[in-house]
Amino acid sequence: MKKILTLVFVSALGGLLTLGAYKMFLENEDALVITKTESRPSNFLPTTNVANTNMINNAPDFTTAAENTVHSVVHVKNTSIVSGQMTYKDLFLGRSSARPQVGTGSGVIISPDGYIITNNHVINNSQELTVTLNDNREYNATIIGSDDKTDIALLKIDTEEDLPYTTFGDSDQAKLGEWVLAVGNPFNLTSTVTAGIISAKSRDLTGDSYQSFIQTDAAVNPGNSGGALVNANGDLIGINTAISSQTGSYIGYSFAVPSNIARKVIEDIMEYGNVQNGILGVTGGALNNAFAEKLNIDDTEGFYVDNVEEGSGAQVSGIEKGDIIKKVDQVKIRKFADLRGHLNTKRPDDVVNVTILRDGDLKEIPVTLIRNQTFTMPLVGVIKNTDKKDLKKFNLDNGVKIIRLNDEYAQYWKQNGIMEGTIITAINTQKVNSIDDVQTILKNKSPYEPLQIELINANGEKERYNFR
């Protein structure tokens, strides 16, 4: 019994010594390991983490830009008269099928005295225009002018006090990835602000080589048309115009007319009454891999000059067929929309510096832009201003020349002896001296009014054609 108690005592003493040694030496080392593990960065940061605070502090602040812009963006209501299908009730009551139709959009006040920029399609065919300010005041608006090619229009409202307005920025300086705000009235929800970035520049949605939109991913919906696209400083860099959608509502991309184009259009309207377009006088196409292979050249970016218009600034300055336009005024030309977008900010007699690639060498050439000399006339084709030689040939004092017949009606014209080179002297009994006269007559013509064309055929004989 005594031996058993001694054995138990010795065992207990050994256990105590072992536990003491473990506590003294081994457990402290494990504690150090645990501390080291907890010092590693965690994937789950607490809400008070300093890094989170820094991210918030570095995020773009749109509050000032938004607050300033919403007061200068207006709601535009367009009331027009449309003819619907005649019903039995209309016939029985002897009333017209014409009905008022209301469309809505947005606009941007650009001066304290009430000038407003918007889209042409927002005010098109209007019988009455009503503008509502952000403080709910309503005014009747007058159309000062519009341009359907760029889809820009200028309105005016009369007020007794200065209005808040947005100043133009330089859209050429806008960068891909730059934050922007879209401000407008989608679905009649006034003063709506959405944010996004610039996704692309010089977008052409139709392929007609006239558009040059800024593309953004800021949410834009029906009713935003004519509203403001501003940068983080609140500068107007675009007029929201279109969306790319299969549903009619925003699905990821929206498009705005660059402010430099919009500003030039309204300045022309205010000073000249119409838009003054300056052209280089070249035709051709934007390079890509397939086009470059066909031409047997290495470049895949730029505008390839296939033809130079006689008497144009390009011809006078020495630009030739086969040249590749790489820059205009230091603006890189990767596609035709780049070239068109920059030229849309210029007027006749402006001088632009064109950088061309010829035989492997870059060369900068100053070119004086000229007024557009051609116009595509419905039913007829492409017409051009005449020169003294053209008029002298038929002993005429006025007229415009057909340089390319309309593909659809070419056979009809040729069967009647009308060829390229024929001179048009009058439209609807009004003499025409230039393509500007032709455009004015056609613009003012009622859609129900017949079209009468007076021309001189290749034999010098006067003929008249009537179209209904």
C-alpha positions in Angstrom: 0.0 0.0 0.0 2.9 2.3 0.8 4.5 1.6 -2.5 1.3 2.4 -4.4 0.9 5.8 -2.6 4.6 6.6 -3.4 4.0 5.7 -7.1 0.9 8.0 -7.2 2.8 10.8 -5.6 5.7 10.5 -8.0 3.3 10.4 -11.0 1.5 13.5 -9.8 4.7 15.4 -9.2 5.9 14.4 -12.7 2.7 15.7 -14.2 3.0 19.0 -12.3 6.6 19.4 -13.5 5.6 18.6 -17.1 2.6 21.1 -17.0 4.9 23.8 -15.5 7.5 23.3 -18.2 4.8 23.4 -20.9 3.4 26.7 -19.5 6.8 28.2 -19.1 8.3 27.4 -22.4 6.0 25.9 -25.0 2.8 27.9 -24.6 4.5 31.3 -25.0 6.0 30.2 -28.3 2.6 29.2 -29.6 1.2 32.6 -28.4 3.8 34.3 -30.6 2.8 32.3 -33.6 -0.9 33.2 -33.2 -0.1 36.9 -32.9 1.9 36.7 -36.1 -1.0 35.1 -37.9 -3.5 37.7 -36.8 -1.2 40.5 -38.1 -1.7 39.4 -41.7 -4.1 41.6 -43.7 -7.7 40.4 -43.6 -9.9 40.0 -46.7 -12.8 41.3 -44.7 -12.2 44.9 -43.7 -14.3 46.5 -40.9 -16.3 49.6 -41.9 -14.0 51.8 -39.9 -11.0 50.7 -41.9 -8.8 53.7 -42.9 -8.3 52.4 -46.5 -12.1 52.5 -47.0 -12.2 56.1 -45.9 -9.4 57.0 -48.4 -11.3 55.4 -51.2 -14.4 57.5 -50.4 -12.3 60.6 -50.2 -10.7 60.0 -53.6 -14.0 59.2 -55.3 -15.2 61.9 -57.8 -17.6 64.4 -56.2 -20.4 65.4 -58.5 -22.5 67.3 -56.0 -21.5 70.8 -57.2 -21.7 69.9 -60.9 -25.1 68.3 -60.4 -26.5 71.1 -58.3 -25.5 73.7 -60.8 -26.6 71.8 -63.9 -30.1 70.8 -62.8 -31.2 74.4 -62.5 -30.1 75.1 -66.1 -31.7 72.0 -67.6 -35.4 72.5 -68.7 -38.3 70.3 -69.6 -39.5 70.9 -73.2 -43.1 70.0 -74.3 -43.8 69.8 -78.0 -47.5 70.0 -79.0 -48.0 69.1 -82.6 -51.0 68.2 -84.8 -51.1 64.8 -86.4 -53.6 63.2 -88.7 -54.8 59.9 -87.5 -57.0 57.3 -89.2 -60.5 58.6 -90.0 -63.1 56.8 -87.8 -66.8 56.3 -88.4 -67.5 58.7 -85.6 -65.3 61.3 -87.3 -67.3 60.9 -90.5 -70.7 60.9 -88.7 -69.8 64.1 -86.8 -68.1 65.7 -89.8 -64.9 66.4 -87.9 -61.3 66.2 -88.8 -59.1 63.2 -87.9 -56.3 65.6 -86.8 -55.4 65.3 -83.2 -52.9 67.1 -80.9 -49.9 65.0 -80.0 -47.6 65.8 -77.1 -43.9 64.9 -77.0 -41.4 65.8 -74.4 -37.7 66.2 -74.1 -35.0 68.4 -72.4 -33.1 71.5 -73.1 -30.1 73.4 -71.7 -30.1 77.1 -70.9 -26.9 78.5 -72.3 -27.3 82.3 -71.6 -28.9 84.3 -68.8 -31.3 85.9 -71.3 -33.1 82.7 -72.1 -31.4 81.0 -75.1 -31.9 77.2 -74.9 -30.1 74.5 -76.8 -31.9 71.2 -77.5 -32.3 68.5 -80.2 -34.0 69.2 -83.5 -36.1 66.0 -83.1 -37.4 67.3 -79.8 -39.0 70.4 -81.4 -39.7 69.1 -84.9 -43.2 69.7 -86.4 -44.2 71.7 -83.3 -47.3 73.8 -83.2 -46.6 75.0 -79.7 -43.5 74.7 -77.5 -43.6 75.0 -73.7 -40.5 75.2 -71.5 -40.7 74.4 -67.8 -37.8 75.5 -65.6 -36.6 73.5 -62.6 -38.6 75.8 -60.3 -41.8 74.9 -62.2 -42.2 78.2 -64.0 -43.5 77.8 -67.6 -42.8 79.8 -70.7 -43.7 79.7 -74.3 -40.6 79.2 -76.5 -39.7 80.4 -79.9 -37.6 78.5 -82.4 -34.6 80.6 -83.5 -33.2 77.9 -85.8 -32.3 74.3 -86.2 -30.1 71.9 -88.1 -31.4 68.4 -88.8 -28.0 67.0 -89.8 -26.5 67.6 -86.4 -29.9 67.3 -84.7 -29.4 70.6 -82.9 -31.9 73.4 -82.4 -31.9 76.8 -80.6 -34.9 78.1 -78.7 -35.6 81.4 -76.9 -37.8 82.3 -73.9 -38.4 85.8 -72.6 -38.0 86.4 -68.9 -37.8 89.4 -66.7 -34.8 88.1 -64.7 -31.5 86.4 -65.5 -31.7 82.6 -65.6 -29.1 80.1 -64.4 -27.1 78.7 -67.3 -24.4 76.2 -68.2 -21.2 77.2 -69.9 -19.7 75.3 -72.8 -16.7 73.1 -72.3 -14.2 71.8 -74.9 -15.4 68.4 -76.0 -12.1 67.8 -77.9 -10.4 67.7 -74.4 -12.8 65.0 -73.1 -10.9 61.8 -72.4 -11.9 58.1 -72.6 -12.8 56.9 -69.1 -13.6 60.4 -67.9 -16.5 60.7 -65.5 -19.6 62.5 -66.9 -23.1 63.4 -65.7 -26.3 63.2 -67.9 -29.0 65.6 -66.7 -32.5 65.7 -68.2 -36.1 64.6 -67.8 -36.5 60.9 -68.7 -40.1 59.7 -68.7 -41.1 63.2 -67.5 -39.2 62.7 -64.3 -37.7 66.2 -64.0 -34.2 67.1 -62.9 -32.8 63.6 -63.1 -29.0 63.1 -62.8 -27.1 59.9 -63.8 -23.4 59.3 -63.9 -21.1 57.3 -66.1 -17.9 57.5 -68.1 -17.0 58.4 -71.7 -16.9 55.0 -73.4 -15.9 56.2 -76.9 -15.6 59.3 -79.1 -16.4 59.9 -82.8 -19.2 57.4 -83.0 -21.2 57.2 -86.3 -24.5 55.3 -85.7 -26.0 55.5 -89.2 -23.0 55.0 -91.4 -23.8 58.2 -93.4 -20.4 59.6 -92.3 -21.9 62.7 -90.9 -22.3 61.9 -87.2 -19.6 62.0 -84.6 -21.1 61.3 -81.2 -19.6 61.0 -77.7 -20.6 57.6 -76.3 -21.2 57.2 -72.6 -22.6 54.6 -70.2 -24.5 57.2 -68.2 -28.2 56.1 -68.2 -30.2 58.0 -70.8 -33.8 57.3 -71.6 -36.6 58.8 -73.7 -37.1 62.4 -72.5 -33.4 62.9 -71.9 -33.0 64.1 -75.5 -31.7 67.7 -75.6 -30.4 67.4 -72.0 -26.9 68.1 -70.8 -23.8 65.9 -70.7 -21.4 67.6 -68.3 -18.0 66.8 -66.9 -17.1 66.7 -63.2 -16.5 70.5 -63.3 -20.1 71.1 -64.6 -18.9 72.2 -68.1 -21.2 71.3 -70.9 -19.4 68.8 -73.2 -22.4 67.3 -75.0 -26.1 67.3 -75.8 -27.7 64.0 -75.1 -29.3 62.8 -78.3 -29.7 59.0 -78.8 -29.5 55.6 -77.2 -28.6 52.2 -78.6 -31.4 49.9 -77.7 -33.7 47.1 -78.9 -36.3 48.0 -76.4 -36.5 51.7 -76.7 -35.0 52.2 -73.2 -31.5 52.4 -72.0 -29.5 49.2 -72.0 -25.9 50.4 -71.6 -24.9 53.0 -74.1 -26.0 56.6 -74.9 -24.8 59.2 -77.3 -24.3 62.9 -77.2 -23.5 65.6 -79.8 -20.1 67.0 -78.8 -20.3 70.5 -77.4 -17.9 72.0 -79.9 -20.2 70.9 -82.8 -23.3 72.1 -80.9 -21.8 75.5 -80.0 -20.7 76.1 -83.6 -24.2 75.2 -84.9 -26.0 77.7 -82.7 -23.4 80.4 -83.3 -24.0 80.0 -87.0 -27.7 80.1 -86.5 -27.5 83.3 -84.5 -25.0 85.0 -86.8 -26.0 83.7 -90.3 -29.4 82.2 -89.9 -28.2 78.8 -91.0 -25.2 76.5 -90.5 -22.0 77.3 -92.3 -20.2 74.1 -93.3 -16.6 74.1 -94.4 -15.3 71.2 -96.4 -11.8 70.0 -97.5 -13.0 68.8 -100.9 -11.8 65.2 -100.7 -13.6 61.9 -101.0 -12.3 58.5 -100.1 -12.6 56.1 -97.2 -11.4 55.2 -93.7 -8.6 52.6 -93.7 -8.9 49.2 -92.1 -7.1 45.9 -92.6 -9.1 44.8 -95.6 -9.0 48.2 -97.3 -5.3 48.5 -96.7 -4.6 45.1 -98.3 -6.7 46.0 -101.3 -4.7 49.2 -101.8 -1.4 47.3 -101.0 -0.4 49.6 -98.2 0.6 49.0 -94.6 -1.4 51.6 -92.8 -4.7 50.6 -91.2 -5.6 54.0 -89.6 -6.3 57.2 -91.4 -8.5 58.6 -94.2 -7.4 57.5 -97.7 -7.9 60.2 -100.4 -9.5 58.7 -103.5 -10.5 61.9 -105.2 -9.9 65.6 -104.8 -12.7 68.0 -105.8 -11.8 70.5 -108.5 -11.3 74.0 -107.2 -11.4 72.9 -103.6 -9.0 74.0 -100.9 -7.5 70.5 -100.8 -6.6 70.7 -104.5 -5.3 74.3 -104.2 -3.1 73.2 -101.3 -1.7 70.2 -103.1 -3.4 67.2 -101.5 -3.4 64.4 -104.0 -5.2 61.1 -104.7 -3.4 58.4 -102.7 -2.5 60.6 -99.7 -3.5 59.3 -96.3 -4.8 62.0 -93.9 -3.4 61.2 -90.4 -4.2 64.4 -88.5 -6.1 67.6 -88.8 -5.0 70.3 -86.4 -3.3 67.7 -84.3 -6.5 65.7 -84.0 -5.7 62.0 -84.9 -7.8 60.7 -87.8 -8.4 57.0 -87.3 -11.7 56.9 -89.1 -13.9 59.2 -91.1 -16.0 60.2 -88.1 -12.9 61.7 -86.6 -12.4 63.8 -89.7 -16.1 64.7 -90.0 -16.4 65.6 -86.3 -13.5 68.1 -86.4 -14.6 69.7 -89.7 -18.2 70.1 -88.3 -16.7 72.7 -85.9 -15.2 74.7 -88.8 -16.6 77.2 -91.3 -15.8 78.2 -94.9 -12.5 80.1 -95.1 -11.2 78.6 -91.9 -7.6 77.2 -92.3 -6.8 73.7 -91.0 -3.5 72.0 -90.8 -3.7 68.6 -92.5 -1.0 66.0 -91.8 -0.8 63.6 -94.7 1.3 60.4 -95.3 2.7 60.3 -98.8 5.3 57.8 -100.0 6.2 57.0 -96.4 6.8 60.6 -95.4 4.6 62.8 -93.1 3.8 66.3 -94.4 1.7 69.1 -92.9 -0.3 71.2 -95.3 -2.4 74.2 -94.5 -5.8 74.0 -96.2 -8.5 76.7 -96.5 -11.9 75.2 -96.2 -14.6 76.0 -98.8 -18.3 76.1 -98.7 -20.0 72.9 -99.7 -20.5 72.9 -103.4 -22.8 69.8 -103.7 -26.2 68.7 -102.5 -28.2 65.5 -103.0 -31.5 66.5 -104.4 -34.4 64.1 -104.0 -35.5 62.4 -107.3 -32.6 64.0 -109.2 -29.3 63.1 -107.6 -26.2 65.1 -106.7 -26.1 68.6 -107.9 -23.3 71.2 -107.8 -22.9 74.9 -108.1 -22.1 76.0 -111.6 -19.1 78.1 -112.8 -18.9 80.6 -115.6 -17.8 78.0 -118.1 -20.9 75.9 -117.4 -23.3 78.8 -117.8 -21.5 80.2 -120.9 -21.9 76.9 -122.7 -25.7 77.3 -122.7 -25.8 81.2 -122.5 -27.4 81.1 -119.1 -27.3 83.5 -116.2 -28.1 81.0 -113.4 -28.5 77.4 -112.6 -27.0 74.4 -110.8 -25.4 71.3 -112.5 -26.3 67.6 -112.1 -23.1 65.7 -111.6 -24.6 62.3 -110.6 -28.1 61.0 -111.3 -30.2 59.4 -108.6 -29.6 55.6 -108.9 -33.3 54.8 -108.7 -34.4 57.3 -111.3 -31.3 57.3 -113.5 -32.9 55.2 -116.2 -36.0 57.4 -116.4 -33.9 60.6 -116.7 -31.6 59.0 -119.4 -34.6 57.8 -121.4 -35.7 61.5 -121.5 -32.3 62.7 -122.6 -31.3 64.1 -119.2 -27.7 63.2 -118.5 -25.0 64.2 -116.0 -24.0 67.8 -116.8 -27.6 69.0 -117.3 -28.3 72.4 -115.8 -31.3 73.0 -113.5 -32.4 76.6 -113.8 -35.6 76.8 -111.7 -37.6 74.8 -109.1 -41.3 75.6 -108.7 -40.9 78.7 -110.9 -38.2 80.1 -108.6 -34.8 80.7 -110.2 -31.9 78.9 -108.6 -28.3 80.3 -108.5 -26.8 77.9 -106.0 -27.4 74.7 -104.0 -28.4 77.0 -101.1 -31.3 78.2 -103.2 -32.3 74.7 -104.0 -32.2 73.7 -100.3 -34.2 76.7 -99.2 -37.0 76.1 -101.8 -37.3 72.4 -100.9 -37.3 73.2 -97.2 -40.1 75.7 -97.6 -42.2 73.6 -100.0 -45.4 72.1 -98.6 -45.4 68.3 -98.7 -48.6 68.5 -100.6 -47.2 70.9 -103.2 -46.1 69.3 -106.5 -42.4 69.6 -107.4 -41.6 71.3 -110.8 -38.1 71.2 -112.1 -37.0 73.4 -115.0 -33.8 72.3 -116.7 -31.7 72.7 -119.9 -30.9 69.4 -121.6 -27.7 68.5 -123.4 -29.1 70.1 -126.6 -29.7 73.4 -124.9 -33.4 73.0 -124.8 -35.6 74.0 -121.9 -37.7 71.3 -120.3 -40.1 71.1 -117.4 -40.8 68.0 -115.2 -43.6 67.8 -112.7 -43.6 65.3 -109.7 -46.5 64.7 -107.4 
